[in-house]
Amino acid sequence: MQKMIVSEKLPIKMWLDNIEKGAMDQALNLANLPFAFHHICLMPDAHQGYGMPIGGVLASENVIVPNAVGVDIGCGMCAIETNIQADTISTEQLKRIMKGIREVVPLGFNHHKHSQGDDLMPKGLNIDNLIICKQEYSSALRQLGTLGGGNHFIELQKSDKGLLWIMVHSGSRNFGFKVAEYYNNLAKKNNKENNIYKVDSKVDLAYLLFESKEGQLYYHEMMYSTEFALSNRKLMVERIQQVITNILKNVVYKPIINIAHNYAAIEEHFGKKLIVHRKGATSAKKGEIGIVPGSQGTKSYIVEGLGNSESFMSCSHGAGRVMSRTAAIKNLDLEQEKEKLDRLGILHSIRGRNDLEEASSAYKDIDTVMALQSDLVNIKVMLSPLAVIKG
């Protein structure tokens, strides 16, 4: 499904038919970076972001780019299969479950009133060696187990085998934002003083040399933020399971499937050790199980990676926007969007105009996205929404 565009320096390999001009301009900027390696990838959910398109993959040599990871470091998905037949759950039980989840998981900008405990924080990384994560640590203890806002969600779903699934999409809360902001500004300052690779500041892709003190600090703060994002999702999942177990009988939960989509990792591709930046893209190594969510009211998918080297073994992280949040609020019809979900029998979160920023019409068609990446992943499970909580 791959298409190729040749830039001045590197080719851009795309798994989509059409792309907005802003995102293509950003992809061309990536392709012309002196440290970019082999080619640039655009996943089928690609759209314009800050500096780099969401749904983009950049492999670099000895350079790390904070804006090629983004501000919600470690944002990702968790999914859990249960043994419960979804059709045996009454609407009343479903409403009780959703009410219970709202009581134990703070949404949007809300945090817990008290610390959730040091024992739940990431292990194996020395917080004392980190500048921003150490500074934000005490606040993060109250942010642990909270959903956040934007496109983050908790969803109960029915699989194509009829089983109840739980899905959570959330990130690293203020950790990721503060780390991204600090190190992107530091990279800009460093590039202004000593721009070895002559990268134009206008493209907003300031870089750090990976082996430098600053590059290593950013990498380890990014890793800590990514691990915190997973700890955050795990705690939410644990509390969601407690709510479900209190309402439904004899529930058994399979192990968590987890996949992140905003991070950089040291990987080997085409015989070289590289820094692979995935911004709104997920790893899809051969046999790796991942998650591709749809938009509110549409299907989501559990997938298995095919290890396609042409995508740096990556795939999309979701459906991808076709409409900005502002445009969605301004242009979509509130009653139509509500009726669409009501007709499907989904307990949803669209109440007022501001909720339209996360309406399904603001996103690409997920089935088209999946068809475009059939050479990147195989579909293992198809999931249909039963009830949705948005951040």
Secondary structure by P-SEA (a helix, b strand, c coil): cbbbbbcccbbbbbccccccaaaaaaaaaaaaccccccbbbbcccccccccccccbbbbbcccccccccccccccbbbbbbcccccccccaaaaaaaaaaaaaccccccccccccccccccccccccccccccccaaaaaaaacccccccccbbbbbccccbbbbbbbbccccaaaaaaaaaaaaaaaaaaaacccccccccccccccccccaaaaaaaaaaaaaaaaaaaaaaaaaaaaaaaaaacccccccccbbbbbccccccccccccccccccccbbbbcccbbbbbbbcccbbbbbbbbcccccccccccccccccccaaaaaacccaaaaaaaaaaacccccccccccccccccccccaaaaaaaacccccccbbbbbcccccc
